[in-house]
């Protein structure tokens, strides 16, 4: 039996509480990947599943799997 080698990919996900009091999640390194969860635990599980489906789709289409580059998360203040 042939053993398949699996590679582990890591991506930054941004979780934001939305107007429905649930969490919307985006993964900047995977364009178009957005998901939602009723709480942080659910949002994390939904995001992991979404990333796996996204990458499997790229692999099936024989497209390059994006590697994450440096990501910075900053809170900025502006005066108006």
VENCOR-V276055 format. One record per backbone hydrogen bond with DSSP energy under -0.5 kcal/mol. CO is the residue of the C=O (numbers start at 1). NH is the residue of the N-H. E is the energy in kcal/mol with one decimal. If there is no record, write none. Layout:
co: (CO & CO)
nh: (NH & NH)
e: (E & E)
//
This chain:
co: (2 & 7 & 13 & 14 & 16 & 18 & 22 & 23 & 24 & 25 & 26 & 26 & 27 & 29 & 30 & 32 & 33 & 35 & 37 & 39 & 40 & 41 & 42 & 43 & 44 & 45 & 46 & 47 & 48 & 49 & 50 & 51 & 52 & 53 & 54 & 55 & 56 & 57 & 58 & 59 & 64 & 72 & 74)
nh: (4 & 9 & 15 & 26 & 24 & 21 & 18 & 37 & 16 & 35 & 14 & 28 & 30 & 31 & 33 & 34 & 27 & 25 & 23 & 43 & 44 & 45 & 46 & 47 & 48 & 49 & 50 & 51 & 52 & 53 & 54 & 55 & 56 & 57 & 58 & 59 & 60 & 61 & 63 & 62 & 66 & 74 & 76)
e: (-0.5 & -0.5 & -0.6 & -1.7 & -2.8 & -2.1 & -3.0 & -2.2 & -2.5 & -2.2 & -2.9 & -0.5 & -2.3 & -0.5 & -2.3 & -0.8 & -1.4 & -3.1 & -3.1 & -3.0 & -2.4 & -2.1 & -2.7 & -2.2 & -2.6 & -2.1 & -2.4 & -2.7 & -2.1 & -2.5 & -2.5 & -2.7 & -2.5 & -2.2 & -2.0 & -2.6 & -2.6 & -2.0 & -3.2 & -1.3 & -0.6 & -0.5 & -0.6)
//
